[in-house]
Each structure stands twice: as structure tokens, then as C-alpha cells.
Amino acid sequence: MNTSYLTTIRKDLELHIGEKVWLKANRGRRKAMVREGVLESTYPYHFLVRTSDQHSTGCLSISYADLLTQAVELCIGGPEQRLVANFGK
């Protein structure tokens, strides 16, 4: 996998630290996890999203490769705004 794509995604996400994001992770067999959270920080190979819903509070670690392979869709601001989700296309 070309690391320049990962670096580009990371730099784009660094501009949105502290903003609300929506994640949709494909879990197979017609199952998908949808979470709302705040982009907390970025690292060389992954980023963190702080989530809190009525049942639990936690931190999700997502790799940039998951965005490239479209295993995870990321929407910054709201589910209708796909700023980073279609990076792999």
C-alpha cells in the first residue's frame, strides 16, 4: 500500500481534530456498526475517535488503511457530508 495515500489522509484528518464524525464499519453478513463521536487525535498509522452513546463511552482506533479499503466510512460533521469516506475510489 502506498504510504503517500496514508499520509494524505492523515493530514486531511488533522485539520478536523475536535470535530464531530460519523463512522460506519462493515462487520460482515449484512451487519454494520454506526457510531457518532469526536475525532480525538491522529497517529502515523491510525486515528482515535472518542464515542459516547446512551449505553457506553469509549475510544475507537481506526487505521487509515480501513478508509482506503472502504471497510470503514467516515463522515465529518454529519452522515450527509462524506469528506474522507470515498478516499479509496
N, C-alpha and C positions, 0 to 999 in steps of 0.2 A: 504494500500500500504506500502510496506516495506521501511522504511526510509534509510536503508543502500544502496539501489539502488540509491536513490536520492542523497545521499552523494557521492557515487562513480561517478555519472555523473557530479556533481558539481566540484569535484576535477579534473576530466579529463578536464572539460571546463576551469578551472582556468589556466591550462597550455597553453591555446590558446588565452588568453585575448590580444586584439590588432590585431588579425589576421582576414583575410577576411573569411566570412562564407556565405553560401547559405542556404536559408530557403525555404521549400515548405510546405505550410499549406493547409490541405484539408478543403475546405469550403462547402462541400456537393454538391449533384446534379451535379457531373462532373465539379465542379469549384475548381480550386486550385490557391493559391496565391504564386508566386515565387518572392523572394526578395534577393538581394545581399547586404551585409553590413559588419560591423566590430563588433566583439564581444567586447562589452564595459566593462561589469562588471558582477559579479555573486553575488547572494544573497542566503540565505538559501533555498528558495522555487522557485526562478525564476532567469532568467538572462536577460540582456539587449543587444539588437543588434541595433547599430546605422545604419540607412539606408539612402541612398541618391540616387535618380534616377533623371531623367530629369524633372519629374513632382513635386516631393516633397522630403523633408528631414524630417526624424522623428526617433523615437526610439520605437522599439517593445519590449514588455515584454513577455517572453515565460516561461512557467512553465516546470520544469523537468518532471512532470507527463505527459505533452503533448508529450515528447520524448518517454517515456515508452509506452504510448498507441498508439504511431505512428500517432497521429493527426498532428504532425509536424515532418518533416525530416530535419536534419541538416547535412550539408556537410562543412567541414573545409578545406579551401584552394580553392576548386572548386567543381563543381557539380559531377565530376567523383570520388571524394575522400570522401567516406562515413565513417568517423571515429566514429561518435557518432550516426548516424541515425538509426542503427539497434540494439540499446541497448535493446529494449524490446523483441527481439526474443530469 
